[in-house]
């Protein structure tokens, strides 16, 4: 078994445990993460679990987490960047959360072009794991249950776009973007729940657009390049979709720090083109 297979195996095994036990940590306080956001106990707990399972893998050289200020050296090999529990604020209301993993063949900071694999776990009514690897043509989706994984087969973005999920309060977005958002929401069903993995899963299943634009409180966007935007862009592009920060593929964004952020749009390529035309006006 090679390093990428071992990483996917350990993500799968840890995801089983997270799914079964996350409710035990929903109410505990976890302090503040490096981006200045409030943590809950589940964030810190999940980060510790994934570190313990991924850092010892032969061929993993660095472990980086949204919940940690700096990169942790593990030896020689790939850098694993992780958002251990995306959308953790949804736990208290028993809504979907996720895990995002990017495997980089470079030290961080690095662009998404250095990604060799990306993994997205969705903890919903059932738990799924979606994997994109550069050494494989297909994006694979797995059902995780009873301690095992069942391959559901190839995953490809539908050609018809039917759902849209755009983050940010309208009063904090530009007038140009709000007009565009209204246009899209008249064309498609609105799907936005506040957890990036869950919102993107809607787009991957039904076709459409997920976006987190620049806002007044977050002029650089809210999503972190290494931990969220680039791994998800890698997965979406591998599944036949597109990504943009408004001007270029998110995989071409060159972050200048570990926790750098970027505006993020993911979905069908025709909608990505429309985003870029709108933001260029």
GUKOL-281355 format. One record per residue: residue number from 1; residue in three letters; x, y, z of N, C-alpha, C in turn. Coordinates in Angstrom, 3 decimals. Each point is the difference from the previous one (the first is absolute). Last residue first. Layout:
# residues N
R   n res    neast   nnorth      nup   caeast  canorth     caup    ceast   cnorth      cup
R NUM ala        X        Y        Z        X        Y        Z        X        Y        Z
...
This chain:
# residues 281
R   n res    neast   nnorth      nup   caeast  canorth     caup    ceast   cnorth      cup
R 281 unk  -16.540   43.081  -14.121   -0.724    1.208   -0.430    0.362    1.205    0.865
R 280 unk    1.401   -4.666    0.554    0.901    0.800   -0.832   -0.649    1.316   -0.423
R 279 unk   -2.252   -3.445    2.464    0.955    0.660    0.882    1.006    0.845   -0.771
R 278 unk   -3.266   -2.526   -2.412   -0.674    0.930    0.913    0.999    0.782    0.830
R 277 unk    1.562   -3.450   -2.828   -0.474    1.140   -0.797   -0.654    1.053    0.899
R 276 unk    1.365   -4.027    2.009    1.158    0.800   -0.404   -0.414    1.208   -0.832
R 275 unk   -3.347   -3.092    1.291    0.557    0.673    1.177    1.135    0.926   -0.420
R 274 unk   -1.782   -2.793   -3.283   -0.889    1.122    0.304    0.478    0.782    1.220
R 273 unk    2.271   -3.959   -1.187    0.246    1.046   -1.002   -0.864    1.228    0.274
R 272 unk   -0.773   -3.759    2.620    1.288    0.595    0.370    0.358    1.111   -0.980
R 271 unk   -3.723   -2.573   -0.994   -0.285    0.930    1.090    1.270    0.669    0.510
R 270 unk    0.358   -3.322   -3.287   -0.687    1.150   -0.584   -0.347    1.036    1.067
R 269 unk    2.028   -4.139    1.301    0.931    0.920   -0.656   -0.699    1.207   -0.619
R 268 unk   -1.736   -2.577    4.479    0.003   -0.242   -1.440    0.795    1.081   -0.721
R 267 unk    1.378   -0.086    4.966   -1.204   -0.527   -0.624    0.148   -0.251   -1.482
R 266 unk    2.037    3.302    4.390    0.178   -1.369   -0.473   -1.285   -0.472   -0.664
R 265 unk    2.928    4.546    2.365   -1.176   -0.408   -0.758    0.292   -1.356   -0.631
R 264 unk    2.194    3.871    3.836   -0.068   -1.369   -0.511   -1.327   -0.263   -0.691
R 263 unk    3.943    3.852    2.288   -1.371   -0.191   -0.479   -0.068   -1.331   -0.741
R 262 unk    3.777    0.221    3.656   -0.295    0.434   -1.365   -1.501   -0.057   -0.252
R 261 unk    4.421   -0.191    4.150   -1.370   -0.208   -0.463   -0.143    0.430   -1.462
R 260 unk    4.204   -1.804    3.708   -0.504    0.971   -0.978   -1.389   -0.399   -0.496
R 259 unk    3.287   -2.018    3.356   -1.442    0.164    0.190   -0.599    1.055   -0.934
R 258 unk    4.701   -1.137   -0.146   -0.658   -1.285    0.233   -1.517    0.136    0.042
R 257 unk    2.668    3.551   -2.951    0.113   -0.450    1.385   -0.819   -1.267    0.185
R 256 unk    0.229    2.345   -4.141    1.248    0.504    0.565    0.187   -0.383    1.460
R 255 unk   -2.622   -2.155   -4.741   -0.144    0.527    1.357    1.344    0.427    0.573
R 254 unk   -2.016   -0.563   -5.030    1.279   -0.178    0.700   -0.111    0.594    1.408
R 253 unk   -3.487   -2.097   -4.140    0.204    0.991    1.063    1.287   -0.326    0.745
R 252 unk   -2.003   -2.728   -3.493    1.091    0.903   -0.374    0.253    1.095    1.035
R 251 unk   -3.559   -3.244    0.297    1.248   -0.767    0.024    1.200    0.859   -0.370
R 250 unk   -4.456    1.635   -0.270    0.509    0.026    1.371    1.301   -0.785    0.108
R 249 unk   -1.441    2.359   -4.602   -0.244   -1.230    0.748    0.587    0.123    1.398
R 248 unk   -1.146    4.661   -2.049    0.817   -1.153   -0.387   -0.436   -1.232    0.782
R 247 unk   -2.170    4.304    0.501    0.817    0.295   -1.183    0.742   -1.217   -0.539
R 246 unk   -3.020   -0.147    3.730   -0.555    1.166   -0.671    0.750    0.345   -1.265
R 245 unk    0.909   -3.774    2.584   -0.003    1.003    1.072   -0.608    1.301   -0.506
R 244 unk   -0.959   -5.329   -1.713    0.597    1.315   -0.227    0.008    0.803    1.289
R 243 unk   -1.088   -5.277   -2.714    0.164    0.808    1.206    0.564    1.361   -0.391
R 242 unk   -2.778   -4.826   -2.246    0.993    1.061   -0.020    0.059    0.723    1.325
R 241 unk   -1.445   -5.324   -2.033   -0.469    1.350    0.254    1.119    1.013   -0.070
R 240 unk    0.269   -4.948   -0.360   -0.519    0.621   -1.209   -0.554    1.393    0.181
R 239 unk    2.314   -2.989    3.217   -1.326   -0.552   -0.286   -0.663    0.670   -1.197
R 238 unk    4.226    1.434    1.686    0.194   -1.397   -0.399   -1.323   -0.655   -0.378
R 237 unk   -0.088    4.354    1.739    0.560    0.016   -1.355    0.245   -1.421   -0.504
R 236 unk   -1.496    0.491    4.443   -1.040    0.419   -0.944    0.527   -0.002   -1.432
R 235 unk    3.054   -0.950    3.514   -0.996   -1.056   -0.128   -1.048    0.360   -1.052
R 234 unk    3.263    3.209    1.077    0.655   -1.164   -0.607   -1.018   -1.102   -0.255
R 233 unk   -1.413    3.716    2.439    0.145    0.335   -1.421    0.638   -1.157   -0.761
R 232 unk   -0.269   -0.387    4.642   -1.321   -0.159   -0.601    0.012    0.366   -1.478
R 231 unk    4.025    0.578    2.486   -0.380   -1.415   -0.086   -1.364   -0.214   -0.652
R 230 unk    1.400    4.558    0.622    0.791   -0.739   -0.994   -0.351   -1.484   -0.040
R 229 unk   -2.272    2.834    3.261   -0.229    0.402   -1.392    0.750   -0.859   -1.011
R 228 unk    0.512   -0.881    4.870   -1.356   -0.096   -0.534   -0.042    0.233   -1.507
R 227 unk    4.095    0.081    2.655   -0.816   -0.961    0.734   -1.384   -0.221   -0.599
R 226 unk    3.457    3.134   -1.701    0.617   -1.317    0.170   -0.962   -1.054    0.524
R 225 unk   -1.497    4.617   -0.624    0.473   -0.611   -1.245    0.448   -1.435    0.233
R 224 unk   -3.857    2.423    2.950    1.456   -0.118   -0.032    0.450   -0.780   -1.230
R 223 unk   -4.613    3.162    0.718    0.539   -1.358   -0.023    1.514    0.015   -0.144
R 222 unk   -2.699    4.066   -0.061    0.041   -0.628    1.321    0.698   -1.354    0.002
R 221 unk    0.628    4.888   -3.020   -0.748   -1.236    0.061    0.141   -0.619    1.378
R 220 unk    1.885    4.167   -0.893    0.779   -1.009   -0.723   -0.759   -1.308   -0.140
R 219 unk   -1.880    3.705    2.383    0.331    0.510   -1.340    0.846   -0.960   -0.827
R 218 unk   -3.368   -0.138    4.255    1.030   -0.906   -0.520    0.381    0.411   -1.424
R 217 unk   -3.253    2.485    2.498    0.804   -0.533    1.104    1.169   -0.863   -0.466
R 216 unk   -2.857    1.829   -3.387    0.585    1.079    0.797    0.808   -0.536    1.182
R 215 unk   -0.272   -3.269   -4.068   -1.024    0.738    0.731    0.687    1.094    0.805
R 214 unk    0.846   -3.852   -4.403    0.508    1.041    0.900   -1.194    0.653    0.700
R 213 unk   -1.325   -4.757   -1.518    0.664    1.157   -0.615    0.722    0.864    1.029
R 212 unk   -1.703   -5.212   -0.754    0.212    0.882    1.146    0.793    1.197   -0.507
R 211 unk   -3.235   -4.335   -2.324    0.924    1.120    0.015    0.082    0.701    1.331
R 210 unk   -1.958   -4.415   -3.533    0.219    0.417    1.383    0.982    1.161   -0.025
R 209 unk   -3.446   -2.515   -3.889    1.083    0.884    0.411   -0.012    0.199    1.505
R 208 unk   -1.841   -4.084   -3.744   -0.301    1.358    0.425    1.240    0.754    0.419
R 207 unk   -1.991   -5.470   -0.210    0.507    1.007   -0.919   -0.378    1.390    0.466
R 206 unk   -0.826   -4.284    2.340   -1.060    0.527   -0.863    0.482    0.969   -1.076
R 205 unk    2.941   -2.347    3.236   -1.087   -0.945   -0.264   -0.957    0.506   -1.072
R 204 unk    3.624    2.691    1.561    0.553   -1.194   -0.635   -1.088   -1.002   -0.371
R 203 unk   -1.202    3.893    2.408    0.430    0.350   -1.356    0.524   -1.229   -0.735
R 202 unk   -1.135   -0.480    4.534   -1.211    0.271   -0.781    0.354    0.284   -1.461
R 201 unk    3.496   -0.443    3.056   -0.578   -1.308   -0.322   -1.293    0.156   -0.794
R 200 unk    2.148    3.815    1.794    0.616   -0.465   -1.239   -0.554   -1.358   -0.410
R 199 unk   -1.428    1.783    4.091   -0.503    0.830   -1.100    0.585   -0.439   -1.339
R 198 unk    1.552   -2.127    3.914   -1.399   -0.340   -0.240   -0.579    0.797   -1.164
R 197 unk    4.421    0.973    1.384   -0.081   -1.356   -0.553   -1.443   -0.357   -0.336
R 196 unk    0.774    4.143    2.188    0.472   -0.012   -1.384   -0.127   -1.376   -0.635
R 195 unk   -3.192    2.131    3.698    1.155   -0.903    0.055    0.465   -0.214   -1.435
R 194 unk   -3.825    2.726    0.863    1.036    0.492    0.894    1.153   -0.940    0.256
R 193 unk   -4.164   -0.156   -2.998   -0.193   -0.424    1.378    1.100    0.383    0.952
R 192 unk   -2.706    0.573   -5.232    1.114    0.496    0.803   -0.259   -0.308    1.464
R 191 unk   -2.341   -0.212   -5.140    0.484   -1.025    0.924    1.212    0.550    0.734
R 190 unk   -4.315    1.372   -3.751    0.971    0.488    0.971    0.351   -1.116    0.972
R 189 unk   -1.621   -0.341   -5.342   -0.432   -0.151    1.387    1.118    0.458    0.932
R 188 unk   -0.376    2.188   -4.966    0.275   -1.282    0.648   -0.549   -0.026    1.412
R 187 unk   -0.457    3.826   -2.969    0.182   -1.072   -0.980    0.065   -1.380    0.643
R 186 unk   -0.284    4.119    2.448   -1.234   -0.091   -0.783    0.057   -1.146   -1.005
R 185 unk    3.759    1.098    2.614   -1.017   -0.570    0.887   -1.368   -0.062   -0.664
R 184 unk    3.699    2.045   -2.243    0.204   -1.441    0.134   -1.104   -0.650    0.826
R 183 unk   -0.057    4.708   -0.425   -0.207   -0.619   -1.316    0.120   -1.519    0.094
R 182 unk    1.116    2.549    3.761   -1.450   -0.011   -0.210   -0.352   -0.680   -1.314
R 181 unk    4.541    0.708    0.925   -0.555   -1.026    0.882   -1.509   -0.116   -0.181
R 180 unk    2.246    3.474   -2.256    0.322   -1.298   -0.597   -0.610   -1.128    0.825
R 179 unk   -0.321    4.295    1.717   -0.846   -0.090   -1.193    0.208   -1.343   -0.697
R 178 unk    2.776    0.990    3.640   -1.367   -0.270    0.442   -0.961   -0.114   -1.177
R 177 unk    4.504    1.279   -0.791   -0.123   -1.421    0.329   -1.419   -0.340    0.441
R 176 unk    0.945    4.490   -0.933    0.144   -0.801   -1.221   -0.181   -1.476    0.298
R 175 unk    0.123    3.026    3.586   -1.266    0.100   -0.723    0.032   -0.838   -1.271
R 174 unk    3.119   -1.519    4.109   -0.100    1.116   -0.943   -1.352   -0.020   -0.705
R 173 unk    0.411   -1.976    4.999    0.503   -0.318   -1.329   -0.193    1.200   -0.919
R 172 unk   -1.568   -0.334    4.583    1.465   -0.014    0.045    0.628   -0.323   -1.349
R 171 unk   -4.742    0.008    0.821    0.450    1.365    0.305    1.516    0.109    0.072
R 170 unk   -2.168   -4.262   -0.653   -0.074    0.854   -1.192    0.506    1.415    0.268
R 169 unk    1.939   -4.304    2.546   -1.197    0.827    0.122   -0.017    1.017   -1.137
R 168 unk    2.523   -4.876   -0.277    0.158    1.430    0.241   -1.327    0.728    0.068
R 167 unk    1.021   -4.589   -3.007    0.172    0.429    1.382    0.085    1.516    0.096
R 166 unk   -2.400   -3.691   -3.544    0.929    1.129    0.073    0.028    0.540    1.425
R 165 unk   -1.830   -4.300   -3.394    0.188    0.367    1.394    1.071    1.068    0.109
R 164 unk   -3.517   -2.927   -3.766    0.994    1.038    0.248    0.048    0.287    1.494
R 163 unk   -1.941   -3.899   -4.127    0.019    0.569    1.351    1.094    1.055    0.122
R 162 unk   -0.923   -2.557   -4.102   -1.338    0.182    0.567   -0.006    0.641    1.386
R 161 unk    2.905   -1.314   -5.049    0.097    0.654    1.305   -1.396    0.279    0.543
R 160 unk    2.216   -3.810   -3.605   -1.044    1.000    0.218    0.104    0.555    1.412
R 159 unk    2.975   -3.403   -1.387    0.159    1.074   -0.983   -1.027    1.110    0.188
R 158 unk    2.142   -3.205    4.012   -1.053    0.013   -1.020    0.158    1.188   -0.945
R 157 unk    4.186   -2.339    2.533   -0.935    1.102    0.168   -1.067   -0.046   -1.091
R 156 unk    2.536   -4.409    1.889    0.159    1.032   -1.028   -1.078    1.061    0.166
R 155 unk    2.452   -4.878    2.195   -0.774    1.199    0.328    0.292    1.064   -1.042
R 154 unk    0.279   -5.809    0.607    0.538    1.253   -0.520   -0.936    1.164    0.307
R 153 unk   -0.516   -4.205    3.261    0.373    0.151   -1.392    0.486    1.385   -0.360
R 152 unk   -1.240   -2.215    4.306   -1.203    0.314   -0.764    0.308    0.250   -1.464
R 151 unk    2.360   -2.909    4.312    0.216    0.879   -1.147   -1.300    0.195   -0.759
R 150 unk    0.807   -1.010    5.302   -0.546   -0.611   -1.202    0.170    0.980   -1.155
R 149 unk    2.231   -1.001    5.289   -0.319    0.917   -1.093   -0.495   -0.798   -1.194
R 148 unk    0.058   -0.712    5.810    0.486   -0.387   -1.325   -0.339    1.093   -1.015
R 147 unk   -1.414   -0.163    4.710    1.441   -0.193    0.024    0.606   -0.383   -1.332
R 146 unk   -4.691    1.044    0.600    0.328   -1.229    0.726    1.494   -0.297   -0.026
R 145 unk   -1.000    3.495   -3.580   -0.939   -0.460    1.019    0.482   -1.310    0.600
R 144 unk    0.854    3.950   -4.207    0.661   -0.486    1.205   -1.062   -0.415    1.010
R 143 unk    0.555    0.748   -5.666   -0.904    0.036    1.139    0.729   -0.612    1.191
R 142 unk    2.169    2.505   -4.551   -0.162   -1.179    0.843   -1.048    0.268    1.072
R 141 unk    2.184    1.881   -5.177   -0.805    0.263    1.190   -0.246   -1.311    0.736
R 140 unk    3.734    2.268   -3.923   -0.708   -1.123    0.601   -0.774    0.439    1.238
R 139 unk    2.239    1.925   -4.952   -0.277    0.384    1.382   -0.885   -1.087    0.597
R 138 unk    3.505   -0.774   -4.248   -1.341    0.137    0.534    0.012    0.554    1.418
R 137 unk    4.006   -0.946   -2.597   -0.833    0.847   -0.844   -1.350    0.304    0.639
R 136 unk    4.903   -0.865    2.457   -1.196   -0.721   -0.425   -0.904    0.943   -0.778
R 135 unk    4.076    1.351    2.158    0.423   -1.226   -0.674   -1.188   -0.869   -0.415
R 134 unk   -0.472    4.139    2.442    0.592    0.299   -1.304    0.394   -1.250   -0.768
R 133 unk   -4.136    0.260    3.548    1.454   -0.196   -0.010    0.536    0.252   -1.394
R 132 unk   -4.688    0.527    3.539    0.593    0.294   -1.312    1.508   -0.146    0.116
R 131 unk   -4.815   -1.494    2.965    1.457    0.054   -0.143    0.377    0.305   -1.446
R 130 unk   -4.224   -0.166    4.128    0.265    0.205   -1.423    1.482    0.294   -0.178
R 129 unk   -3.701   -2.238    3.831    1.348    0.510   -0.233    0.230    0.066   -1.503
R 128 unk   -4.486   -0.267    3.842    0.654   -0.315   -1.266    1.398    0.600   -0.036
R 127 unk   -4.487   -1.376    3.567    1.331    0.590   -0.169    0.610   -0.460   -1.313
R 126 unk   -5.373    0.948    1.722    1.018   -1.046   -0.075    1.319    0.680   -0.337
R 125 unk   -3.230    2.859    1.097   -0.811   -1.152    0.395    0.777   -1.310   -0.147
R 124 unk    3.494    3.425   -0.067   -1.400    0.366   -0.145   -0.876   -1.111    0.547
R 123 unk    5.303    1.651   -0.731   -0.739   -0.670    1.068   -1.439    0.501   -0.058
R 122 unk    4.320   -0.200   -3.645   -1.249    0.641    0.401   -0.684   -0.867    1.048
R 121 unk    5.235    0.842   -2.367   -0.898   -0.877    0.754   -1.227    0.808    0.393
R 120 unk    4.304    0.265   -3.798   -1.107    0.686    0.662   -0.878   -1.036    0.681
R 119 unk    5.301    0.700   -2.428   -1.014   -0.870    0.597   -1.047    0.865    0.684
R 118 unk    4.535   -0.002   -3.827   -0.920    0.738    0.867   -1.096   -0.951    0.457
R 117 unk    5.393    0.140   -2.510   -1.249   -0.665    0.373   -0.832    0.938    0.861
R 116 unk    4.071    1.376   -1.914   -0.003   -1.299   -0.674   -1.262   -0.788    0.329
R 115 unk    1.846    5.549   -0.058   -0.824   -1.073    0.553    0.121   -1.270   -0.834
R 114 unk    1.959    4.399   -0.931    0.861   -0.970    0.682   -0.797   -1.138    0.628
R 113 unk   -1.986    3.792   -2.129    0.624   -0.812   -1.045    0.941   -1.042    0.595
R 112 unk   -2.245    3.415    2.594   -0.727   -1.247   -0.187    0.544   -0.866   -1.114
R 111 unk    3.328    3.369    2.607   -1.241    0.101   -0.772   -0.657   -1.372   -0.112
R 110 unk    3.025    1.557    4.283    0.152   -0.506   -1.369   -1.330    0.156   -0.720
R 109 unk    2.959    1.058    5.150   -1.079    0.231   -0.959    0.334   -0.496   -1.403
R 108 unk    1.381   -3.291    2.497   -0.927    1.125   -0.050    0.671    1.272    0.489
R 107 unk    2.127   -4.558   -2.597   -0.201    0.641    1.289   -0.941    1.186   -0.178
R 106 unk   -0.391   -4.261   -3.277    0.803    1.202    0.230   -0.224    0.453    1.432
R 105 unk   -2.763   -3.135   -2.624    1.370   -0.457   -0.230    0.936    1.199    0.104
R 104 unk   -5.094   -0.981    2.296    0.875    0.826   -0.835    1.374   -0.643   -0.142
R 103 unk   -5.462   -1.028    1.419    1.334   -0.599    0.077    0.887    0.708   -1.018
R 102 unk   -4.896    1.009    2.893    0.808    0.209   -1.195    1.376   -0.594    0.207
R 101 unk   -5.374   -0.250    2.268    1.420   -0.356    0.039    0.636    0.306   -1.351
R 100 unk   -4.771    0.796    3.377    0.660    0.289   -1.274    1.482   -0.290    0.150
R  99 unk   -5.165   -1.149    2.490    1.455    0.045    0.131    0.579    0.219   -1.393
R  98 unk   -5.189    1.138    2.464    0.878   -0.764   -0.877    1.447    0.064    0.417
R  97 unk   -5.862    0.695    1.342    1.353    0.542    0.073    0.891   -0.865   -0.888
R  96 unk   -5.780    0.969    1.023    1.155   -0.673   -0.590    1.297    0.777    0.193
R  95 unk   -3.981    0.458    3.657    0.070    0.105   -1.452    1.348   -0.508   -0.506
R  94 unk   -2.010    0.710    4.690   -0.055   -1.319   -0.639   -0.135    0.101   -1.517
R  93 unk    0.710    3.538    3.413   -1.339   -0.123   -0.584   -0.174   -1.299   -0.779
R  92 unk    4.165    1.006    2.071   -0.986    0.227    1.058   -1.429   -0.153   -0.504
R  91 unk    3.739   -0.218   -3.045   -0.182   -1.202    0.813   -1.107    0.187    1.026
R  90 unk    1.860    3.290   -3.240   -1.251   -0.683   -0.321   -0.309   -1.160    0.930
R  89 unk    4.080    2.597    0.016   -1.079    0.725    0.676   -1.364   -0.619   -0.284
R  88 unk    4.040   -1.551   -2.149   -0.249   -0.557    1.335   -1.081    0.746    0.772
R  87 unk    2.124    0.003   -4.771   -1.388    0.280    0.356   -0.377   -0.445    1.392
R  86 unk    4.163   -2.422   -1.735   -0.567    1.144   -0.711   -1.467    0.193    0.388
R  85 unk    4.249   -2.581    2.019   -1.451   -0.019    0.187   -0.607    1.276   -0.586
R  84 unk    4.707   -1.080   -0.593   -0.486   -1.235    0.631   -1.518   -0.083    0.112
R  83 unk    3.431    2.110   -3.493   -1.034    0.639    0.813   -0.716   -1.161    0.679
R  82 unk    5.178   -0.057   -2.183   -1.327   -0.497    0.345   -0.845    1.049    0.713
R  81 unk    4.868   -1.732   -2.961   -0.688    1.181    0.526   -1.464   -0.354    0.213
R  80 unk    5.095   -2.540   -0.829   -1.441   -0.195    0.141   -0.588    1.244    0.650
R  79 unk    4.706   -1.227   -2.932   -0.633    0.826    1.023   -1.499   -0.273   -0.019
R  78 unk    4.190   -3.481   -1.588   -1.090    0.911   -0.317   -0.382    0.865    1.202
R  77 unk    4.820   -2.043    0.467   -1.086   -0.399   -0.888   -1.030    1.082   -0.210
R  76 unk    3.526   -1.418    4.273    0.199    0.328   -1.413   -1.211   -0.439   -0.811
R  75 unk   -0.211    1.374    5.260    1.018   -0.804   -0.674    0.203    0.478   -1.419
R  74 unk   -2.984    2.077    3.204   -0.219   -1.422    0.277    1.092   -0.883   -0.591
R  73 unk   -1.460    5.509    1.648    0.905   -0.864   -0.762   -0.198   -1.449    0.424
R  72 unk   -3.536    4.271    0.082    0.711   -0.951    0.853    0.834   -0.930   -0.866
R  71 unk   -2.045    5.351   -0.584    0.128   -1.358   -0.530    0.780   -0.858    0.990
R  70 unk   -2.834    4.275    1.850    1.136   -0.317   -0.859   -0.068   -1.440   -0.492
R  69 unk   -3.574    1.934    2.637    0.677    1.208   -0.467    1.063   -0.306   -1.036
R  68 unk   -4.524   -2.981    0.801    1.349    0.157    0.550    0.694    1.193   -0.644
R  67 unk   -4.417   -1.809   -1.206   -0.077    0.238    1.440    1.366    0.245    0.638
R  66 unk   -0.693   -1.126   -4.628   -0.677    1.275    0.212   -0.023    0.369    1.480
R  65 unk    3.896   -3.228   -1.761   -1.420   -0.009    0.317   -0.533    1.415    0.130
R  64 unk    4.419   -3.530   -1.758   -0.467    1.373    0.189   -1.507   -0.031    0.182
R  63 unk    4.730   -3.352   -0.196   -1.430    0.042    0.303   -0.366    1.445    0.281
R  62 unk    4.278   -2.911   -2.719   -0.513    1.114    0.791   -1.504   -0.155    0.198
R  61 unk    2.606   -3.413   -2.165    1.088    0.807    0.545   -0.453    1.135    0.890
R  60 unk   -1.443   -5.192   -1.967   -0.593    1.281    0.396    1.071    0.810    0.706
R  59 unk    0.940   -4.386   -1.411   -0.230    0.788   -1.201   -0.760    1.281    0.257
R  58 unk   -0.732   -3.974    3.278    1.249    0.138   -0.744   -0.286    0.717   -1.319
R  57 unk   -3.016    0.702    4.440    0.069   -0.727   -1.266    1.343    0.245   -0.677
R  56 unk   -1.735    2.006    4.268    0.957   -1.115    0.015    0.172   -0.727   -1.331
R  55 unk   -3.134    3.809    0.586    1.405    0.381    0.166    0.964   -1.186   -0.007
R  54 unk   -4.931   -0.439   -0.151    0.677    0.341   -1.255    1.490    0.274    0.155
R  53 unk   -3.080   -1.145    3.697   -0.121   -1.044   -1.022    0.831    0.285   -1.243
R  52 unk   -0.219    3.046    3.747    0.494   -1.280    0.511   -0.055   -1.098   -1.055
R  51 unk   -1.841    4.286   -1.004    1.458    0.068    0.143    0.552   -1.353    0.426
R  50 unk   -4.639    0.446   -0.176    0.586   -0.104   -1.337    1.524    0.112    0.052
R  49 unk   -2.373    0.497    4.085   -0.219   -1.333   -0.572    0.684   -0.148   -1.350
R  48 unk   -0.003    4.242    2.080    0.890   -0.934    0.696   -0.129   -1.408   -0.565
R  47 unk   -2.955    3.285   -1.605    1.365    0.277   -0.442    0.982   -0.972    0.635
R  46 unk   -4.460   -0.135    1.438    0.159   -0.588   -1.332    1.405    0.228   -0.537
R  45 unk   -1.071    2.008    4.178   -0.045   -1.461    0.092    0.244   -0.650   -1.362
R  44 unk   -0.491    4.661    0.216    1.283   -0.404    0.584    0.096   -1.515    0.076
R  43 unk   -4.087    1.800   -1.499    1.077    0.388   -0.917    1.342   -0.525    0.489
R  42 unk   -3.883   -0.498    2.732    0.080   -0.982   -1.082    1.102    0.326   -0.993
R  41 unk   -1.160    2.966    3.620    0.817   -1.139    0.403    0.180   -1.028   -1.098
R  40 unk   -0.803    4.863   -1.674   -0.710   -0.789    0.997    0.870   -1.206    0.320
R  39 unk    1.362    5.211   -1.839   -0.018   -1.447   -0.140   -1.024   -0.578    0.969
R  38 unk    0.610    5.111   -2.467   -0.266   -0.822    1.177    0.030   -1.474   -0.368
R  37 unk    2.954    3.617   -2.744   -1.373   -0.484    0.105   -0.154   -0.867    1.246
R  36 unk    4.090    2.107   -1.975   -0.775    0.854    0.883   -1.442   -0.410    0.170
R  35 unk    3.733   -2.193   -2.402   -0.669    1.017   -0.815   -0.884    0.917    0.835
R  34 unk    2.400   -3.799    1.870    0.962    0.996   -0.497   -0.609    1.098   -0.868
R  33 unk   -3.249   -2.250    3.666    0.952   -0.571   -0.952    0.924    1.089   -0.548
R  32 unk   -2.546   -0.490    4.985   -0.006    0.735   -1.266    1.029   -0.603   -0.938
R  31 unk   -2.838   -2.452    4.239    0.865    1.165   -0.129   -0.176    0.683   -1.339
R  30 unk   -2.526   -3.881    1.719    1.333   -0.351   -0.477    0.932    1.177   -0.147
R  29 unk   -4.829   -2.064    2.763    0.715    1.131   -0.590    1.396   -0.421   -0.413
R  28 unk   -4.582   -3.213    0.286    1.218    0.427    0.686    0.663    1.162   -0.730
R  27 unk   -4.056   -2.614   -1.325   -0.193    1.157    0.852    1.247    0.563    0.633
R  26 unk   -0.220   -3.935   -3.024   -0.698    1.120   -0.632   -0.041    1.246    0.866
R  25 unk    1.847   -4.737    0.414    0.852    1.188    0.121   -0.684    1.265   -0.515
R  24 unk   -1.858   -4.528   -0.130    0.518    0.101    1.361    0.771    1.292    0.237
R  23 unk   -1.732   -1.377   -4.309   -1.015    0.616    0.859    0.492    0.183    1.427
R  22 unk    2.589   -2.316   -3.401    0.101    1.457   -0.011   -1.008    0.668    0.931
R  21 unk    0.888   -4.915   -1.190    0.267    0.590    1.308   -0.041    1.522    0.064
R  20 unk   -0.620   -3.116   -3.939   -0.643   -0.691    1.119    0.063    0.779    1.309
R  19 unk    2.131    1.583   -4.035   -1.435   -0.092   -0.229   -0.729   -0.586    1.204
R  18 unk    4.737    0.090    0.014   -0.568    1.342    0.136   -1.517   -0.052   -0.123
R  17 unk    2.344   -3.939   -0.851   -0.001    0.314    1.428   -0.602    1.379    0.255
R  16 unk    0.560   -1.396   -4.483   -0.954   -0.889    0.674   -0.136    0.390    1.466
R  15 unk    3.327    2.137   -2.465   -1.333    0.542   -0.275   -1.087   -0.868    0.621
R  14 unk    4.487   -1.452    0.114   -0.243    1.063    0.976   -1.382    0.595   -0.190
R  13 unk    1.400   -3.261   -3.079   -0.126   -0.596    1.327   -0.321    1.050    1.059
R  12 unk    0.828    1.490   -4.463   -1.220   -0.807    0.092   -0.202   -0.537    1.412
R  11 unk    4.010    2.200   -0.918   -1.106    0.961    0.012   -1.321   -0.745    0.152
R  10 unk    3.750   -2.638   -0.559   -0.055    0.571    1.345   -1.065    1.086    0.111
R   9 unk    0.737   -2.026   -4.238   -0.460   -1.013    0.962   -0.153    0.594    1.391
R   8 unk    1.875    2.668   -3.414   -1.440   -0.188   -0.198   -0.564   -1.008    0.992
R   7 unk    4.655    0.604    0.014   -0.674    1.215    0.471   -1.513   -0.157   -0.124
R   6 unk    2.646   -3.419   -1.770    0.022   -0.024    1.462   -0.690    1.226    0.588
R   5 unk    0.563   -0.232   -4.646   -0.988   -0.988    0.431   -0.064   -0.084    1.520
R   4 unk    3.276    2.751   -1.895   -1.327    0.569   -0.232   -1.103   -0.962    0.423
R   3 unk    4.539   -1.503    0.254   -0.316    1.039    0.982   -1.402    0.567   -0.191
R   2 unk    0.655   -4.973   -1.752    0.845    1.185   -0.049   -0.506    1.077    0.959
R   1 unk   -0.143   -5.652    0.020   -0.844    1.191    0.000    0.882    1.246    0.000
